[in-house]
């Protein structure tokens, strides 16, 4: 069953193309991990900081090119 709401299409695709081609795709992801798949954040904030009014106003602006990463382990 390749169709479904769960989106389990990757596994059948990787089985279909074979190990060698799947390995090439994995190597491509690793090679492009810090370029194509890179994410840049304006600021990393903790859960406690996410509740402060000035921080809420900052990440609620939804400005182009600005992303905030909420790290639940920050500040522990």
LUMLUMDREN-2810 file (N, C-alpha, C; in Angstrom, 1 decimal):
<atoms>
<atom><aa>X</aa><ch>A</ch><at>N</at><xx>0.9</xx><yy>-1.2</yy><zz>0.0</zz></atom>
<atom><aa>X</aa><ch>A</ch><at>CA</at><xx>0.0</xx><yy>0.0</yy><zz>0.0</zz></atom>
<atom><aa>X</aa><ch>A</ch><at>C</at><xx>0.9</xx><yy>1.2</yy><zz>0.0</zz></atom>
<atom><aa>X</aa><ch>A</ch><at>N</at><xx>1.1</xx><yy>1.8</yy><zz>-1.1</zz></atom>
<atom><aa>X</aa><ch>A</ch><at>CA</at><xx>2.0</xx><yy>3.0</yy><zz>-1.3</zz></atom>
<atom><aa>X</aa><ch>A</ch><at>C</at><xx>1.3</xx><yy>4.3</yy><zz>-1.0</zz></atom>
<atom><aa>X</aa><ch>A</ch><at>N</at><xx>-0.1</xx><yy>4.3</yy><zz>-1.2</zz></atom>
<atom><aa>X</aa><ch>A</ch><at>CA</at><xx>-0.8</xx><yy>5.5</yy><zz>-0.9</zz></atom>
<atom><aa>X</aa><ch>A</ch><at>C</at><xx>-1.3</xx><yy>5.5</yy><zz>0.5</zz></atom>
<atom><aa>X</aa><ch>A</ch><at>N</at><xx>-1.6</xx><yy>6.6</yy><zz>1.0</zz></atom>
<atom><aa>X</aa><ch>A</ch><at>CA</at><xx>-2.1</xx><yy>6.7</yy><zz>2.4</zz></atom>
<atom><aa>X</aa><ch>A</ch><at>C</at><xx>-2.0</xx><yy>8.1</yy><zz>3.0</zz></atom>
<atom><aa>X</aa><ch>A</ch><at>N</at><xx>-2.7</xx><yy>8.3</yy><zz>4.0</zz></atom>
<atom><aa>X</aa><ch>A</ch><at>CA</at><xx>-2.7</xx><yy>9.6</yy><zz>4.6</zz></atom>
<atom><aa>X</aa><ch>A</ch><at>C</at><xx>-1.4</xx><yy>9.8</yy><zz>5.4</zz></atom>
<atom><aa>X</aa><ch>A</ch><at>N</at><xx>-0.8</xx><yy>8.7</yy><zz>5.8</zz></atom>
<atom><aa>X</aa><ch>A</ch><at>CA</at><xx>0.4</xx><yy>8.7</yy><zz>6.6</zz></atom>
<atom><aa>X</aa><ch>A</ch><at>C</at><xx>1.6</xx><yy>9.2</yy><zz>5.8</zz></atom>
<atom><aa>X</aa><ch>A</ch><at>N</at><xx>1.6</xx><yy>9.1</yy><zz>4.5</zz></atom>
<atom><aa>X</aa><ch>A</ch><at>CA</at><xx>2.7</xx><yy>9.6</yy><zz>3.7</zz></atom>
<atom><aa>X</aa><ch>A</ch><at>C</at><xx>3.9</xx><yy>8.6</yy><zz>3.7</zz></atom>
<atom><aa>X</aa><ch>A</ch><at>N</at><xx>3.6</xx><yy>7.3</yy><zz>3.7</zz></atom>
<atom><aa>X</aa><ch>A</ch><at>CA</at><xx>4.7</xx><yy>6.3</yy><zz>3.7</zz></atom>
<atom><aa>X</aa><ch>A</ch><at>C</at><xx>5.1</xx><yy>6.0</yy><zz>2.2</zz></atom>
<atom><aa>X</aa><ch>A</ch><at>N</at><xx>5.4</xx><yy>7.0</yy><zz>1.5</zz></atom>
<atom><aa>X</aa><ch>A</ch><at>CA</at><xx>5.8</xx><yy>6.8</yy><zz>0.1</zz></atom>
<atom><aa>X</aa><ch>A</ch><at>C</at><xx>7.3</xx><yy>6.6</yy><zz>-0.1</zz></atom>
<atom><aa>X</aa><ch>A</ch><at>N</at><xx>8.1</xx><yy>7.1</yy><zz>0.8</zz></atom>
<atom><aa>X</aa><ch>A</ch><at>CA</at><xx>9.5</xx><yy>7.1</yy><zz>0.7</zz></atom>
<atom><aa>X</aa><ch>A</ch><at>C</at><xx>10.1</xx><yy>5.6</yy><zz>0.7</zz></atom>
<atom><aa>X</aa><ch>A</ch><at>N</at><xx>9.6</xx><yy>4.8</yy><zz>1.7</zz></atom>
<atom><aa>X</aa><ch>A</ch><at>CA</at><xx>10.1</xx><yy>3.5</yy><zz>1.8</zz></atom>
<atom><aa>X</aa><ch>A</ch><at>C</at><xx>9.9</xx><yy>2.6</yy><zz>0.5</zz></atom>
<atom><aa>X</aa><ch>A</ch><at>N</at><xx>8.7</xx><yy>2.6</yy><zz>-0.1</zz></atom>
<atom><aa>X</aa><ch>A</ch><at>CA</at><xx>8.5</xx><yy>1.9</yy><zz>-1.3</zz></atom>
<atom><aa>X</aa><ch>A</ch><at>C</at><xx>9.3</xx><yy>2.4</yy><zz>-2.5</zz></atom>
<atom><aa>X</aa><ch>A</ch><at>N</at><xx>9.5</xx><yy>3.8</yy><zz>-2.5</zz></atom>
<atom><aa>X</aa><ch>A</ch><at>CA</at><xx>10.3</xx><yy>4.4</yy><zz>-3.5</zz></atom>
<atom><aa>X</aa><ch>A</ch><at>C</at><xx>11.8</xx><yy>3.9</yy><zz>-3.4</zz></atom>
<atom><aa>X</aa><ch>A</ch><at>N</at><xx>12.3</xx><yy>4.0</yy><zz>-2.2</zz></atom>
<atom><aa>X</aa><ch>A</ch><at>CA</at><xx>13.7</xx><yy>3.5</yy><zz>-2.0</zz></atom>
<atom><aa>X</aa><ch>A</ch><at>C</at><xx>13.9</xx><yy>2.1</yy><zz>-2.3</zz></atom>
<atom><aa>X</aa><ch>A</ch><at>N</at><xx>12.9</xx><yy>1.2</yy><zz>-2.0</zz></atom>
<atom><aa>X</aa><ch>A</ch><at>CA</at><xx>13.0</xx><yy>-0.2</yy><zz>-2.3</zz></atom>
<atom><aa>X</aa><ch>A</ch><at>C</at><xx>13.0</xx><yy>-0.4</yy><zz>-3.9</zz></atom>
<atom><aa>X</aa><ch>A</ch><at>N</at><xx>12.2</xx><yy>0.4</yy><zz>-4.5</zz></atom>
<atom><aa>X</aa><ch>A</ch><at>CA</at><xx>12.0</xx><yy>0.3</yy><zz>-6.0</zz></atom>
<atom><aa>X</aa><ch>A</ch><at>C</at><xx>13.3</xx><yy>0.7</yy><zz>-6.7</zz></atom>
<atom><aa>X</aa><ch>A</ch><at>N</at><xx>14.0</xx><yy>1.8</yy><zz>-6.2</zz></atom>
<atom><aa>X</aa><ch>A</ch><at>CA</at><xx>15.2</xx><yy>2.2</yy><zz>-7.0</zz></atom>
<atom><aa>X</aa><ch>A</ch><at>C</at><xx>16.4</xx><yy>1.4</yy><zz>-6.6</zz></atom>
<atom><aa>X</aa><ch>A</ch><at>N</at><xx>16.4</xx><yy>0.7</yy><zz>-5.5</zz></atom>
<atom><aa>X</aa><ch>A</ch><at>CA</at><xx>17.5</xx><yy>-0.2</yy><zz>-5.2</zz></atom>
<atom><aa>X</aa><ch>A</ch><at>C</at><xx>18.5</xx><yy>0.5</yy><zz>-4.2</zz></atom>
<atom><aa>X</aa><ch>A</ch><at>N</at><xx>19.3</xx><yy>-0.4</yy><zz>-3.6</zz></atom>
<atom><aa>X</aa><ch>A</ch><at>CA</at><xx>20.3</xx><yy>0.1</yy><zz>-2.6</zz></atom>
<atom><aa>X</aa><ch>A</ch><at>C</at><xx>21.2</xx><yy>1.1</yy><zz>-3.2</zz></atom>
<atom><aa>X</aa><ch>A</ch><at>N</at><xx>21.8</xx><yy>0.9</yy><zz>-4.3</zz></atom>
<atom><aa>X</aa><ch>A</ch><at>CA</at><xx>22.9</xx><yy>1.8</yy><zz>-4.9</zz></atom>
<atom><aa>X</aa><ch>A</ch><at>C</at><xx>22.3</xx><yy>3.2</yy><zz>-5.1</zz></atom>
<atom><aa>X</aa><ch>A</ch><at>N</at><xx>21.2</xx><yy>3.3</yy><zz>-5.7</zz></atom>
<atom><aa>X</aa><ch>A</ch><at>CA</at><xx>20.6</xx><yy>4.6</yy><zz>-6.0</zz></atom>
<atom><aa>X</aa><ch>A</ch><at>C</at><xx>20.1</xx><yy>5.3</yy><zz>-4.7</zz></atom>
<atom><aa>X</aa><ch>A</ch><at>N</at><xx>19.6</xx><yy>4.5</yy><zz>-3.8</zz></atom>
<atom><aa>X</aa><ch>A</ch><at>CA</at><xx>19.2</xx><yy>5.1</yy><zz>-2.5</zz></atom>
<atom><aa>X</aa><ch>A</ch><at>C</at><xx>20.4</xx><yy>5.6</yy><zz>-1.8</zz></atom>
<atom><aa>X</aa><ch>A</ch><at>N</at><xx>21.5</xx><yy>4.9</yy><zz>-1.8</zz></atom>
<atom><aa>X</aa><ch>A</ch><at>CA</at><xx>22.7</xx><yy>5.4</yy><zz>-1.2</zz></atom>
<atom><aa>X</aa><ch>A</ch><at>C</at><xx>23.2</xx><yy>6.7</yy><zz>-1.8</zz></atom>
<atom><aa>X</aa><ch>A</ch><at>N</at><xx>23.1</xx><yy>6.8</yy><zz>-3.1</zz></atom>
<atom><aa>X</aa><ch>A</ch><at>CA</at><xx>23.5</xx><yy>8.1</yy><zz>-3.8</zz></atom>
<atom><aa>X</aa><ch>A</ch><at>C</at><xx>22.6</xx><yy>9.2</yy><zz>-3.3</zz></atom>
<atom><aa>X</aa><ch>A</ch><at>N</at><xx>21.3</xx><yy>9.0</yy><zz>-3.1</zz></atom>
<atom><aa>X</aa><ch>A</ch><at>CA</at><xx>20.4</xx><yy>10.0</yy><zz>-2.5</zz></atom>
<atom><aa>X</aa><ch>A</ch><at>C</at><xx>20.8</xx><yy>10.4</yy><zz>-1.1</zz></atom>
<atom><aa>X</aa><ch>A</ch><at>N</at><xx>21.2</xx><yy>9.4</yy><zz>-0.3</zz></atom>
<atom><aa>X</aa><ch>A</ch><at>CA</at><xx>21.6</xx><yy>9.7</yy><zz>1.1</zz></atom>
<atom><aa>X</aa><ch>A</ch><at>C</at><xx>22.9</xx><yy>10.5</yy><zz>1.1</zz></atom>
<atom><aa>X</aa><ch>A</ch><at>N</at><xx>23.8</xx><yy>10.2</yy><zz>0.2</zz></atom>
<atom><aa>X</aa><ch>A</ch><at>CA</at><xx>25.1</xx><yy>10.9</yy><zz>0.1</zz></atom>
<atom><aa>X</aa><ch>A</ch><at>C</at><xx>24.8</xx><yy>12.3</yy><zz>-0.3</zz></atom>
<atom><aa>X</aa><ch>A</ch><at>N</at><xx>23.9</xx><yy>12.5</yy><zz>-1.2</zz></atom>
<atom><aa>X</aa><ch>A</ch><at>CA</at><xx>23.5</xx><yy>13.9</yy><zz>-1.7</zz></atom>
<atom><aa>X</aa><ch>A</ch><at>C</at><xx>23.0</xx><yy>14.7</yy><zz>-0.5</zz></atom>
<atom><aa>X</aa><ch>A</ch><at>N</at><xx>22.1</xx><yy>14.1</yy><zz>0.3</zz></atom>
<atom><aa>X</aa><ch>A</ch><at>CA</at><xx>21.6</xx><yy>14.8</yy><zz>1.4</zz></atom>
<atom><aa>X</aa><ch>A</ch><at>C</at><xx>22.7</xx><yy>15.2</yy><zz>2.4</zz></atom>
<atom><aa>X</aa><ch>A</ch><at>N</at><xx>23.6</xx><yy>14.3</yy><zz>2.7</zz></atom>
<atom><aa>X</aa><ch>A</ch><at>CA</at><xx>24.7</xx><yy>14.6</yy><zz>3.6</zz></atom>
<atom><aa>X</aa><ch>A</ch><at>C</at><xx>25.6</xx><yy>15.7</yy><zz>3.0</zz></atom>
<atom><aa>X</aa><ch>A</ch><at>N</at><xx>25.8</xx><yy>15.7</yy><zz>1.7</zz></atom>
<atom><aa>X</aa><ch>A</ch><at>CA</at><xx>26.7</xx><yy>16.7</yy><zz>1.1</zz></atom>
<atom><aa>X</aa><ch>A</ch><at>C</at><xx>26.1</xx><yy>18.1</yy><zz>1.1</zz></atom>
<atom><aa>X</aa><ch>A</ch><at>N</at><xx>24.7</xx><yy>18.1</yy><zz>1.0</zz></atom>
<atom><aa>X</aa><ch>A</ch><at>CA</at><xx>24.0</xx><yy>19.4</yy><zz>1.0</zz></atom>
<atom><aa>X</aa><ch>A</ch><at>C</at><xx>23.4</xx><yy>19.8</yy><zz>2.3</zz></atom>
<atom><aa>X</aa><ch>A</ch><at>N</at><xx>23.7</xx><yy>19.1</yy><zz>3.4</zz></atom>
<atom><aa>X</aa><ch>A</ch><at>CA</at><xx>23.1</xx><yy>19.3</yy><zz>4.7</zz></atom>
<atom><aa>X</aa><ch>A</ch><at>C</at><xx>23.3</xx><yy>20.8</yy><zz>5.2</zz></atom>
<atom><aa>X</aa><ch>A</ch><at>N</at><xx>24.5</xx><yy>21.4</yy><zz>4.9</zz></atom>
<atom><aa>X</aa><ch>A</ch><at>CA</at><xx>24.8</xx><yy>22.7</yy><zz>5.4</zz></atom>
<atom><aa>X</aa><ch>A</ch><at>C</at><xx>24.5</xx><yy>23.8</yy><zz>4.3</zz></atom>
<atom><aa>X</aa><ch>A</ch><at>N</at><xx>24.0</xx><yy>23.4</yy><zz>3.1</zz></atom>
<atom><aa>X</aa><ch>A</ch><at>CA</at><xx>23.7</xx><yy>24.4</yy><zz>2.1</zz></atom>
<atom><aa>X</aa><ch>A</ch><at>C</at><xx>22.2</xx><yy>24.3</yy><zz>1.8</zz></atom>
<atom><aa>X</aa><ch>A</ch><at>N</at><xx>21.8</xx><yy>23.4</yy><zz>1.0</zz></atom>
<atom><aa>X</aa><ch>A</ch><at>CA</at><xx>20.4</xx><yy>23.3</yy><zz>0.5</zz></atom>
<atom><aa>X</aa><ch>A</ch><at>C</at><xx>19.4</xx><yy>23.1</yy><zz>1.7</zz></atom>
<atom><aa>X</aa><ch>A</ch><at>N</at><xx>19.8</xx><yy>22.2</yy><zz>2.7</zz></atom>
<atom><aa>X</aa><ch>A</ch><at>CA</at><xx>18.9</xx><yy>21.9</yy><zz>3.8</zz></atom>
<atom><aa>X</aa><ch>A</ch><at>C</at><xx>19.2</xx><yy>22.7</yy><zz>5.0</zz></atom>
<atom><aa>X</aa><ch>A</ch><at>N</at><xx>20.0</xx><yy>23.7</yy><zz>4.9</zz></atom>
<atom><aa>X</aa><ch>A</ch><at>CA</at><xx>20.4</xx><yy>24.6</yy><zz>6.1</zz></atom>
<atom><aa>X</aa><ch>A</ch><at>C</at><xx>19.3</xx><yy>25.5</yy><zz>6.5</zz></atom>
<atom><aa>X</aa><ch>A</ch><at>N</at><xx>19.2</xx><yy>25.7</yy><zz>7.8</zz></atom>
<atom><aa>X</aa><ch>A</ch><at>CA</at><xx>18.2</xx><yy>26.6</yy><zz>8.4</zz></atom>
<atom><aa>X</aa><ch>A</ch><at>C</at><xx>19.0</xx><yy>27.7</yy><zz>9.2</zz></atom>
<atom><aa>X</aa><ch>A</ch><at>N</at><xx>18.5</xx><yy>28.9</yy><zz>9.0</zz></atom>
<atom><aa>X</aa><ch>A</ch><at>CA</at><xx>19.2</xx><yy>30.0</yy><zz>9.8</zz></atom>
<atom><aa>X</aa><ch>A</ch><at>C</at><xx>18.1</xx><yy>30.6</yy><zz>10.6</zz></atom>
<atom><aa>X</aa><ch>A</ch><at>N</at><xx>18.3</xx><yy>30.8</yy><zz>11.9</zz></atom>
<atom><aa>X</aa><ch>A</ch><at>CA</at><xx>17.3</xx><yy>31.4</yy><zz>12.8</zz></atom>
<atom><aa>X</aa><ch>A</ch><at>C</at><xx>17.8</xx><yy>32.8</yy><zz>13.2</zz></atom>
<atom><aa>X</aa><ch>A</ch><at>N</at><xx>16.8</xx><yy>33.7</yy><zz>13.4</zz></atom>
<atom><aa>X</aa><ch>A</ch><at>CA</at><xx>17.1</xx><yy>35.0</yy><zz>13.9</zz></atom>
<atom><aa>X</aa><ch>A</ch><at>C</at><xx>17.5</xx><yy>34.9</yy><zz>15.4</zz></atom>
<atom><aa>X</aa><ch>A</ch><at>N</at><xx>16.9</xx><yy>34.0</yy><zz>16.1</zz></atom>
<atom><aa>X</aa><ch>A</ch><at>CA</at><xx>17.2</xx><yy>33.8</yy><zz>17.5</zz></atom>
<atom><aa>X</aa><ch>A</ch><at>C</at><xx>16.7</xx><yy>32.5</yy><zz>18.0</zz></atom>
<atom><aa>X</aa><ch>A</ch><at>N</at><xx>17.5</xx><yy>31.9</yy><zz>18.9</zz></atom>
<atom><aa>X</aa><ch>A</ch><at>CA</at><xx>17.0</xx><yy>30.7</yy><zz>19.6</zz></atom>
<atom><aa>X</aa><ch>A</ch><at>C</at><xx>16.5</xx><yy>31.1</yy><zz>21.0</zz></atom>
<atom><aa>X</aa><ch>A</ch><at>N</at><xx>15.3</xx><yy>30.6</yy><zz>21.3</zz></atom>
<atom><aa>X</aa><ch>A</ch><at>CA</at><xx>14.7</xx><yy>31.0</yy><zz>22.5</zz></atom>
<atom><aa>X</aa><ch>A</ch><at>C</at><xx>14.2</xx><yy>29.8</yy><zz>23.3</zz></atom>
<atom><aa>X</aa><ch>A</ch><at>N</at><xx>14.2</xx><yy>30.0</yy><zz>24.6</zz></atom>
<atom><aa>X</aa><ch>A</ch><at>CA</at><xx>13.7</xx><yy>28.9</yy><zz>25.5</zz></atom>
<atom><aa>X</aa><ch>A</ch><at>C</at><xx>12.2</xx><yy>28.9</yy><zz>25.6</zz></atom>
<atom><aa>X</aa><ch>A</ch><at>N</at><xx>11.6</xx><yy>27.9</yy><zz>26.2</zz></atom>
<atom><aa>X</aa><ch>A</ch><at>CA</at><xx>10.1</xx><yy>27.9</yy><zz>26.4</zz></atom>
<atom><aa>X</aa><ch>A</ch><at>C</at><xx>9.7</xx><yy>29.1</yy><zz>27.3</zz></atom>
<atom><aa>X</aa><ch>A</ch><at>N</at><xx>10.5</xx><yy>29.4</yy><zz>28.3</zz></atom>
<atom><aa>X</aa><ch>A</ch><at>CA</at><xx>10.2</xx><yy>30.5</yy><zz>29.2</zz></atom>
<atom><aa>X</aa><ch>A</ch><at>C</at><xx>10.3</xx><yy>31.8</yy><zz>28.5</zz></atom>
<atom><aa>X</aa><ch>A</ch><at>N</at><xx>11.3</xx><yy>32.0</yy><zz>27.6</zz></atom>
<atom><aa>X</aa><ch>A</ch><at>CA</at><xx>11.4</xx><yy>33.2</yy><zz>26.9</zz></atom>
<atom><aa>X</aa><ch>A</ch><at>C</at><xx>10.3</xx><yy>33.4</yy><zz>25.9</zz></atom>
<atom><aa>X</aa><ch>A</ch><at>N</at><xx>9.7</xx><yy>32.3</yy><zz>25.4</zz></atom>
<atom><aa>X</aa><ch>A</ch><at>CA</at><xx>8.6</xx><yy>32.3</yy><zz>24.4</zz></atom>
<atom><aa>X</aa><ch>A</ch><at>C</at><xx>7.4</xx><yy>32.9</yy><zz>25.0</zz></atom>
<atom><aa>X</aa><ch>A</ch><at>N</at><xx>7.3</xx><yy>33.0</yy><zz>26.4</zz></atom>
<atom><aa>X</aa><ch>A</ch><at>CA</at><xx>6.1</xx><yy>33.5</yy><zz>27.0</zz></atom>
<atom><aa>X</aa><ch>A</ch><at>C</at><xx>6.3</xx><yy>35.0</yy><zz>27.4</zz></atom>
<atom><aa>X</aa><ch>A</ch><at>N</at><xx>7.5</xx><yy>35.6</yy><zz>27.2</zz></atom>
<atom><aa>X</aa><ch>A</ch><at>CA</at><xx>7.7</xx><yy>37.0</yy><zz>27.6</zz></atom>
<atom><aa>X</aa><ch>A</ch><at>C</at><xx>7.1</xx><yy>37.9</yy><zz>26.5</zz></atom>
<atom><aa>X</aa><ch>A</ch><at>N</at><xx>6.4</xx><yy>38.9</yy><zz>26.9</zz></atom>
<atom><aa>X</aa><ch>A</ch><at>CA</at><xx>5.7</xx><yy>39.8</yy><zz>26.0</zz></atom>
<atom><aa>X</aa><ch>A</ch><at>C</at><xx>6.6</xx><yy>40.4</yy><zz>24.9</zz></atom>
<atom><aa>X</aa><ch>A</ch><at>N</at><xx>7.8</xx><yy>40.8</yy><zz>25.2</zz></atom>
<atom><aa>X</aa><ch>A</ch><at>CA</at><xx>8.6</xx><yy>41.4</yy><zz>24.2</zz></atom>
<atom><aa>X</aa><ch>A</ch><at>C</at><xx>9.1</xx><yy>40.4</yy><zz>23.2</zz></atom>
<atom><aa>X</aa><ch>A</ch><at>N</at><xx>9.3</xx><yy>39.2</yy><zz>23.6</zz></atom>
<atom><aa>X</aa><ch>A</ch><at>CA</at><xx>9.7</xx><yy>38.1</yy><zz>22.7</zz></atom>
<atom><aa>X</aa><ch>A</ch><at>C</at><xx>8.5</xx><yy>37.6</yy><zz>21.8</zz></atom>
<atom><aa>X</aa><ch>A</ch><at>N</at><xx>7.4</xx><yy>37.6</yy><zz>22.4</zz></atom>
<atom><aa>X</aa><ch>A</ch><at>CA</at><xx>6.2</xx><yy>37.2</yy><zz>21.7</zz></atom>
<atom><aa>X</aa><ch>A</ch><at>C</at><xx>6.0</xx><yy>38.2</yy><zz>20.6</zz></atom>
<atom><aa>X</aa><ch>A</ch><at>N</at><xx>6.1</xx><yy>39.5</yy><zz>20.8</zz></atom>
<atom><aa>X</aa><ch>A</ch><at>CA</at><xx>6.0</xx><yy>40.6</yy><zz>19.8</zz></atom>
<atom><aa>X</aa><ch>A</ch><at>C</at><xx>7.0</xx><yy>40.4</yy><zz>18.7</zz></atom>
<atom><aa>X</aa><ch>A</ch><at>N</at><xx>8.2</xx><yy>40.0</yy><zz>19.1</zz></atom>
<atom><aa>X</aa><ch>A</ch><at>CA</at><xx>9.3</xx><yy>39.8</yy><zz>18.1</zz></atom>
<atom><aa>X</aa><ch>A</ch><at>C</at><xx>9.0</xx><yy>38.6</yy><zz>17.1</zz></atom>
<atom><aa>X</aa><ch>A</ch><at>N</at><xx>8.6</xx><yy>37.5</yy><zz>17.7</zz></atom>
<atom><aa>X</aa><ch>A</ch><at>CA</at><xx>8.4</xx><yy>36.3</yy><zz>16.8</zz></atom>
<atom><aa>X</aa><ch>A</ch><at>C</at><xx>7.0</xx><yy>36.3</yy><zz>16.1</zz></atom>
<atom><aa>X</aa><ch>A</ch><at>N</at><xx>6.1</xx><yy>37.2</yy><zz>16.6</zz></atom>
<atom><aa>X</aa><ch>A</ch><at>CA</at><xx>4.8</xx><yy>37.2</yy><zz>16.0</zz></atom>
<atom><aa>X</aa><ch>A</ch><at>C</at><xx>4.7</xx><yy>38.2</yy><zz>14.8</zz></atom>
<atom><aa>X</aa><ch>A</ch><at>N</at><xx>5.8</xx><yy>38.9</yy><zz>14.6</zz></atom>
<atom><aa>X</aa><ch>A</ch><at>CA</at><xx>5.8</xx><yy>39.8</yy><zz>13.4</zz></atom>
<atom><aa>X</aa><ch>A</ch><at>C</at><xx>5.7</xx><yy>39.1</yy><zz>12.1</zz></atom>
<atom><aa>X</aa><ch>A</ch><at>N</at><xx>6.3</xx><yy>37.9</yy><zz>12.1</zz></atom>
<atom><aa>X</aa><ch>A</ch><at>CA</at><xx>6.3</xx><yy>37.0</yy><zz>10.9</zz></atom>
<atom><aa>X</aa><ch>A</ch><at>C</at><xx>6.9</xx><yy>37.8</yy><zz>9.7</zz></atom>
<atom><aa>X</aa><ch>A</ch><at>N</at><xx>8.0</xx><yy>38.4</yy><zz>10.0</zz></atom>
<atom><aa>X</aa><ch>A</ch><at>CA</at><xx>8.8</xx><yy>39.1</yy><zz>8.9</zz></atom>
<atom><aa>X</aa><ch>A</ch><at>C</at><xx>9.5</xx><yy>38.1</yy><zz>8.0</zz></atom>
<atom><aa>X</aa><ch>A</ch><at>N</at><xx>9.6</xx><yy>38.5</yy><zz>6.7</zz></atom>
<atom><aa>X</aa><ch>A</ch><at>CA</at><xx>10.3</xx><yy>37.7</yy><zz>5.8</zz></atom>
<atom><aa>X</aa><ch>A</ch><at>C</at><xx>11.7</xx><yy>37.5</yy><zz>6.2</zz></atom>
<atom><aa>X</aa><ch>A</ch><at>N</at><xx>12.2</xx><yy>36.2</yy><zz>6.2</zz></atom>
<atom><aa>X</aa><ch>A</ch><at>CA</at><xx>13.6</xx><yy>35.9</yy><zz>6.5</zz></atom>
<atom><aa>X</aa><ch>A</ch><at>C</at><xx>13.9</xx><yy>35.8</yy><zz>8.0</zz></atom>
<atom><aa>X</aa><ch>A</ch><at>N</at><xx>12.9</xx><yy>36.0</yy><zz>8.8</zz></atom>
<atom><aa>X</aa><ch>A</ch><at>CA</at><xx>13.1</xx><yy>35.9</yy><zz>10.3</zz></atom>
<atom><aa>X</aa><ch>A</ch><at>C</at><xx>12.4</xx><yy>34.6</yy><zz>10.8</zz></atom>
<atom><aa>X</aa><ch>A</ch><at>N</at><xx>13.2</xx><yy>33.8</yy><zz>11.4</zz></atom>
<atom><aa>X</aa><ch>A</ch><at>CA</at><xx>12.6</xx><yy>32.6</yy><zz>12.1</zz></atom>
<atom><aa>X</aa><ch>A</ch><at>C</at><xx>13.2</xx><yy>32.5</yy><zz>13.5</zz></atom>
<atom><aa>X</aa><ch>A</ch><at>N</at><xx>12.3</xx><yy>32.0</yy><zz>14.4</zz></atom>
<atom><aa>X</aa><ch>A</ch><at>CA</at><xx>12.8</xx><yy>31.8</yy><zz>15.7</zz></atom>
<atom><aa>X</aa><ch>A</ch><at>C</at><xx>12.7</xx><yy>30.3</yy><zz>16.0</zz></atom>
<atom><aa>X</aa><ch>A</ch><at>N</at><xx>13.8</xx><yy>29.8</yy><zz>16.7</zz></atom>
<atom><aa>X</aa><ch>A</ch><at>CA</at><xx>13.8</xx><yy>28.4</yy><zz>17.1</zz></atom>
<atom><aa>X</aa><ch>A</ch><at>C</at><xx>13.5</xx><yy>28.3</yy><zz>18.5</zz></atom>
<atom><aa>X</aa><ch>A</ch><at>N</at><xx>12.5</xx><yy>27.6</yy><zz>18.9</zz></atom>
<atom><aa>X</aa><ch>A</ch><at>CA</at><xx>12.1</xx><yy>27.4</yy><zz>20.3</zz></atom>
<atom><aa>X</aa><ch>A</ch><at>C</at><xx>12.8</xx><yy>26.1</yy><zz>20.7</zz></atom>
<atom><aa>X</aa><ch>A</ch><at>N</at><xx>13.8</xx><yy>26.2</yy><zz>21.6</zz></atom>
<atom><aa>X</aa><ch>A</ch><at>CA</at><xx>14.5</xx><yy>25.1</yy><zz>22.1</zz></atom>
<atom><aa>X</aa><ch>A</ch><at>C</at><xx>14.1</xx><yy>24.8</yy><zz>23.6</zz></atom>
<atom><aa>X</aa><ch>A</ch><at>N</at><xx>13.3</xx><yy>23.7</yy><zz>23.8</zz></atom>
<atom><aa>X</aa><ch>A</ch><at>CA</at><xx>12.8</xx><yy>23.4</yy><zz>25.1</zz></atom>
<atom><aa>X</aa><ch>A</ch><at>C</at><xx>13.9</xx><yy>23.1</yy><zz>26.1</zz></atom>
<atom><aa>X</aa><ch>A</ch><at>N</at><xx>15.1</xx><yy>22.7</yy><zz>25.7</zz></atom>
<atom><aa>X</aa><ch>A</ch><at>CA</at><xx>16.2</xx><yy>22.4</yy><zz>26.6</zz></atom>
<atom><aa>X</aa><ch>A</ch><at>C</at><xx>17.1</xx><yy>23.6</yy><zz>26.9</zz></atom>
<atom><aa>X</aa><ch>A</ch><at>N</at><xx>16.9</xx><yy>24.7</yy><zz>26.3</zz></atom>
<atom><aa>X</aa><ch>A</ch><at>CA</at><xx>17.6</xx><yy>25.9</yy><zz>26.6</zz></atom>
<atom><aa>X</aa><ch>A</ch><at>C</at><xx>17.3</xx><yy>26.5</yy><zz>27.9</zz></atom>
<atom><aa>X</aa><ch>A</ch><at>N</at><xx>18.3</xx><yy>26.8</yy><zz>28.7</zz></atom>
<atom><aa>X</aa><ch>A</ch><at>CA</at><xx>18.1</xx><yy>27.4</yy><zz>30.0</zz></atom>
<atom><aa>X</aa><ch>A</ch><at>C</at><xx>17.9</xx><yy>26.3</yy><zz>31.1</zz></atom>
<atom><aa>X</aa><ch>A</ch><at>N</at><xx>18.1</xx><yy>25.1</yy><zz>30.8</zz></atom>
<atom><aa>X</aa><ch>A</ch><at>CA</at><xx>17.9</xx><yy>24.0</yy><zz>31.9</zz></atom>
<atom><aa>X</aa><ch>A</ch><at>C</at><xx>19.3</xx><yy>23.8</yy><zz>32.5</zz></atom>
</atoms>
